[in-house]
Amino acid sequence: MAKRIIFDIVLFISVFVFPWWVSISLAFVGIFVFKDFYEFIITDVIIYSLFAIPGERLISSPIFFSLAIIILYVIIQFIRSNIILYKK
């Protein structure tokens, strides 16, 4: 539990200190290290709100991005559950 809290703090600080690709890389690491890593979704929404360029297109909509991140999270969890290394 303490490892996850420390990782969350490092991830949160990285969102504001490091470039976006470092924070997203840490978030992907968190998905495969911790079970039910919902911080991935929160991190990506914060990164989107900080670095997104506003526009009129559907793809630049915050709702579209949030939905895409949630779908990506579900797909990663499905793939992770089918990998032999993670089966218990």
C-alpha positions in Angstrom: 0.0 0.0 0.0 2.8 2.4 0.8 4.5 1.7 -2.5 1.3 2.7 -4.3 0.9 5.9 -2.3 4.6 6.9 -3.0 4.1 6.1 -6.7 0.9 8.2 -6.8 2.8 11.1 -5.3 5.6 10.8 -7.8 3.1 10.5 -10.7 1.2 13.6 -9.5 4.4 15.6 -9.2 5.6 14.4 -12.6 2.4 15.8 -14.2 3.5 19.3 -13.3 7.3 19.0 -13.5 8.1 16.7 -16.3 7.0 16.7 -20.0 3.7 15.0 -20.7 5.3 11.9 -22.3 7.2 11.1 -19.0 4.0 11.3 -17.0 2.1 9.1 -19.4 5.0 6.6 -19.4 4.8 6.4 -15.6 1.0 6.0 -15.8 1.5 3.0 -18.1 4.0 1.5 -15.8 1.5 1.9 -12.9 -1.1 0.0 -14.9 1.1 -3.1 -15.1 2.5 -2.8 -11.6 -0.6 -2.2 -9.5 -4.0 -3.7 -9.6 -7.0 -1.4 -10.6 -4.8 1.6 -11.2 -7.6 4.2 -11.8 -5.0 6.9 -11.3 -4.2 6.3 -15.0 -7.5 7.9 -16.0 -7.1 10.8 -13.6 -3.5 11.5 -14.7 -4.5 11.5 -18.4 -7.4 13.9 -17.8 -5.1 16.3 -15.9 -2.5 16.1 -18.6 -5.1 16.8 -21.2 -6.5 19.8 -19.3 -2.9 21.2 -19.0 -1.6 20.6 -22.5 -4.6 20.4 -24.8 -5.1 23.0 -27.5 -8.7 24.1 -27.7 -10.5 23.5 -31.0 -13.8 23.0 -32.6 -13.2 19.5 -33.8 -14.7 16.5 -32.1 -11.3 14.9 -31.4 -10.3 18.0 -29.3 -13.4 17.7 -27.1 -12.7 16.9 -23.4 -15.6 14.5 -23.4 -14.2 12.6 -26.4 -10.8 12.4 -24.8 -12.1 11.2 -21.5 -14.2 8.5 -23.2 -11.2 7.4 -25.3 -9.0 7.1 -22.1 -11.7 5.1 -20.3 -12.0 2.7 -23.3 -8.2 2.5 -23.5 -8.1 1.6 -19.8 -10.7 -1.1 -20.2 -8.8 -2.6 -23.2 -5.5 -2.6 -21.3 -7.2 -4.3 -18.3 -8.7 -7.0 -20.6 -5.3 -7.6 -22.3 -3.6 -7.7 -18.9 -6.0 -10.3 -17.6 -5.2 -12.5 -20.6 -1.4 -12.3 -20.3 0.0 -15.4 -18.7 2.3 -13.5 -16.4 -0.6 -11.8 -14.6 -2.8 -14.9 -14.2 -3.0 -16.2 -10.6 
